[in-house]
C-alpha cells in the first residue's frame, strides 16, 4: 500500500514537533532555537496586483528552509515508531514491513487483514502529528501468485476508502500485481 499525505510539510503540528524533538534527545537549547525560528511566522497572498494583509502561520514547516526536511523526518520517524507492526506481515530482509522515503510511505502485509491493521495504526499515528492521508492518491496492490487473492476492490480505513489497483509507482519503480518490477531508467 502506497500512502500519500495531503500537504505534509504544511500540516506538521509545531507543538507536537517540539515534544518529539525532546523525546529524541535533542538538547532543549536547540529545540528552543528551532521553536524561535518557527514562531511568529506570517504570510501574505498575492492575487493579481492585490496583496492580502499578513496572517499568522501556526502549523507546518517553512518552505525552502534547509531545516524543514530534517524536522519532517523526525516527525514521521516518531509516527512510524509508534506503529506496532503485526508479526504475521510480509518481511523484506527479515524485518521491514514499512518503508519510508521522505513523505512516501509503503506498508507491506502478508494478508489484506494485516495490511489494513498496519495502515490503521499508521494513519492514527500520523494524525497525531497533523498529517492527513490523501484517499485519492493512496492506493494498494495485491501481489500474489494466486490470481484470486484479495478480491476486495477497495479498503476502508477510518472515513477513507483506498482503491485497489493493478500497479503503482514507488520511487520510480512500477509495482504490479504479477510480482514483476519495471524500473524506468532515465538518462540525465
C-alpha positions as CSV (number, residue, x, y, z in Angstrom):
1,X,0.0,0.0,0.0
2,X,1.4,3.4,-1.0
3,X,0.4,6.1,1.5
4,X,0.2,9.7,0.2
5,X,-0.2,12.6,2.6
6,X,-2.0,15.8,1.9
7,X,0.4,18.8,2.1
8,X,2.7,17.0,4.6
9,X,5.1,19.8,5.3
10,X,2.3,22.3,5.8
11,X,0.5,20.1,8.2
12,X,3.0,19.2,10.9
13,X,1.8,20.4,14.3
14,X,4.6,22.5,15.7
15,X,3.8,22.0,19.4
16,X,3.8,18.2,18.8
17,X,7.1,18.6,16.9
18,X,8.8,20.3,19.8
19,X,7.8,17.4,22.1
20,X,9.0,14.9,19.5
21,X,12.4,16.6,19.3
22,X,12.8,16.5,23.0
23,X,11.8,12.8,23.1
24,X,14.5,12.1,20.5
25,X,17.0,13.6,22.9
26,X,17.6,16.9,21.0
27,X,19.0,19.4,23.6
28,X,16.5,21.9,24.9
29,X,18.6,24.8,23.8
30,X,18.4,23.6,20.2
31,X,14.7,22.9,20.5
32,X,14.3,26.4,21.7
33,X,16.2,27.8,18.7
34,X,14.0,25.8,16.3
35,X,10.9,27.0,18.1
36,X,12.1,30.6,17.8
37,X,12.7,30.1,14.0
38,X,9.1,28.8,13.6
39,X,7.3,31.1,15.9
40,X,5.9,34.5,14.8
41,X,5.8,33.5,11.1
42,X,3.4,35.3,8.9
43,X,2.4,35.1,5.3
44,X,0.6,37.2,2.6
45,X,-1.1,36.2,-0.5
46,X,-0.8,37.9,-3.9
47,X,-3.8,37.8,-6.2
48,X,-3.1,39.7,-9.4
49,X,-1.9,43.1,-8.3
50,X,-3.5,42.8,-4.8
51,X,-1.7,41.7,-1.7
52,X,-3.6,40.4,1.4
53,X,-2.9,41.5,4.9
54,X,-0.4,39.5,6.9
55,X,-1.8,36.4,8.7
56,X,-0.1,34.1,11.2
57,X,1.1,30.6,10.3
58,X,0.7,28.4,13.3
59,X,1.4,24.9,11.8
60,X,3.7,23.4,9.3
61,X,7.3,23.9,8.3
62,X,8.8,26.7,6.3
63,X,9.0,26.1,2.6
64,X,12.6,26.2,1.3
65,X,14.1,26.2,4.8
66,X,17.1,23.7,4.9
67,X,16.0,22.5,8.3
68,X,12.4,21.6,7.3
69,X,13.2,18.2,5.8
70,X,15.1,17.2,8.9
71,X,12.3,18.3,11.1
72,X,9.8,16.5,9.0
73,X,11.9,13.3,9.2
74,X,11.8,13.5,13.0
75,X,8.0,13.8,13.0
76,X,7.5,11.0,10.5
77,X,10.0,8.7,12.3
78,X,8.1,9.3,15.5
79,X,4.9,8.2,13.9
80,X,6.5,5.2,12.3
81,X,8.0,4.1,15.6
82,X,4.5,4.2,17.2
83,X,3.1,1.7,14.8
84,X,3.0,-1.8,16.2
85,X,3.7,-3.8,13.1
86,X,1.9,-7.1,13.1
87,X,4.1,-10.2,13.3
88,X,2.4,-12.1,10.5
89,X,3.1,-9.5,7.9
90,X,5.4,-9.8,4.8
91,X,9.0,-9.3,5.6
92,X,11.8,-8.0,3.4
93,X,15.4,-8.7,4.5
94,X,13.9,-10.4,7.6
95,X,12.3,-7.3,9.2
96,X,10.9,-4.5,7.1
97,X,7.1,-4.2,6.7
98,X,7.0,-0.4,6.4
99,X,9.2,1.6,4.1
100,X,9.5,5.4,4.1
101,X,11.5,7.8,1.9
102,X,10.8,11.5,2.6
103,X,7.0,11.6,2.6
104,X,6.4,8.4,0.6
105,X,5.4,5.5,2.8
106,X,4.8,1.9,1.8
107,X,3.2,-0.7,4.0
108,X,3.6,-4.4,3.2
109,X,1.4,-7.2,4.6
110,X,1.1,-10.9,4.2
111,X,-2.7,-10.5,4.1
112,X,-5.3,-7.8,3.5
113,X,-6.2,-8.0,7.2
114,X,-2.6,-7.4,8.2
115,X,-2.2,-4.6,5.7
116,X,-5.4,-2.9,7.0
117,X,-4.3,-3.2,10.6
118,X,-0.9,-1.7,9.9
119,X,-2.4,1.0,7.8
120,X,-4.9,1.9,10.5
121,X,-2.1,2.1,13.1
122,X,0.0,4.4,10.8
123,X,-3.0,6.6,10.0
124,X,-3.7,7.1,13.7
125,X,0.0,7.8,14.5
126,X,0.4,10.3,11.6
127,X,-2.9,12.1,12.5
128,X,-1.4,12.8,15.9
129,X,1.4,14.8,14.3
130,X,-1.0,16.6,12.0
131,X,-0.7,14.6,8.8
132,X,-3.8,13.6,6.8
133,X,-3.8,10.7,4.3
134,X,-4.9,11.6,0.8
135,X,-7.5,9.0,0.0
136,X,-7.4,9.9,-3.7
137,X,-3.7,9.3,-4.1
138,X,-3.3,6.3,-1.6
139,X,-3.6,3.0,-3.4
140,X,-2.8,-0.6,-2.8
141,X,-1.9,-3.6,-4.9
142,X,-2.2,-7.3,-4.1
143,X,0.9,-9.1,-5.2
144,X,0.3,-12.8,-5.2
145,X,0.8,-15.9,-7.4
146,X,-2.9,-16.7,-6.6
147,X,-4.9,-14.7,-9.1
148,X,-7.9,-14.8,-6.8
149,X,-6.1,-13.3,-3.8
150,X,-7.5,-10.1,-2.3
151,X,-10.9,-10.0,-4.1
152,X,-11.8,-6.8,-2.2
153,X,-11.5,-3.9,-4.6
154,X,-11.3,-1.2,-2.0
155,X,-10.0,-0.9,1.5
156,X,-11.8,1.3,4.1
157,X,-9.8,2.8,6.9
158,X,-11.4,5.4,9.2
159,X,-13.6,7.5,6.9
160,X,-11.4,6.9,3.8
161,X,-11.6,4.3,1.1
162,X,-8.5,3.3,-0.7
163,X,-8.6,1.9,-4.2
164,X,-7.1,-1.4,-5.2
165,X,-5.0,-1.0,-8.4
166,X,-3.2,-3.4,-10.7
167,X,0.1,-1.4,-10.4
168,X,1.5,1.7,-8.9
169,X,4.8,3.6,-8.9
170,X,7.0,3.8,-5.8
171,X,10.3,5.8,-6.2
172,X,10.4,5.3,-9.9
173,X,9.6,1.6,-9.8
174,X,6.3,0.2,-11.0
175,X,5.0,-2.5,-8.7
176,X,2.4,-4.8,-10.3
177,X,0.1,-7.5,-9.1
178,X,2.0,-10.0,-11.1
179,X,5.1,-9.8,-8.9
180,X,7.0,-8.1,-11.7
181,X,9.1,-4.9,-11.2
182,X,9.6,-2.5,-14.0
183,X,12.0,0.3,-13.4
184,X,12.1,3.3,-15.6
185,X,15.6,4.4,-16.2
186,X,16.2,8.0,-17.3
187,X,19.4,9.3,-18.9
188,X,20.1,12.6,-17.2
